[in-house]
Amino acid sequence: SLFPDQSWVDEMDFGSHARHWVVRDTATKAIVGAARLTRHDSLDDDYRDVKLWKEKGIELVPPVVDFGRLVVAQAFRRQGIARSLVHVRMAAVKLWKVDGVRAASCVCTASAANMTVLLE
């Protein structure tokens, strides 16, 4: 019901403030995993994650990078794809500059089970 048009795209998927990665099955070339980083130069925008941070009272110093969307097709889970996508995004955020400025804060919503990947 969240994606009635079968598309998981929002305004942060476009422009210079988002980075995307996909993983394809080598046999079929089908996308089996995807991940995104979004950058927020201000905490005054209307983006839903920024609203969530404010509602939760999380104090962040902008620019903020959000380790948001991370999905892996069910048939391809438990093969290290998500872990690889986390690592590649962590490396990318260290290098990502907009107008010469790196992020001052990073946020990630993760389950307790997935926190071990983030803390490696």
Secondary structure, DSSP 8 states (H G I E B T S, - for coil): ---TTS----GGGSSTTEEEEEEE-TTT--EEEEEEEEEES-S-S--HHHHHHHHTT----SSEEEEEEEEE-GGGTTSSHHHHHHHHHHHHHHH--BTTB--SEEEE---GGGHHHHT-
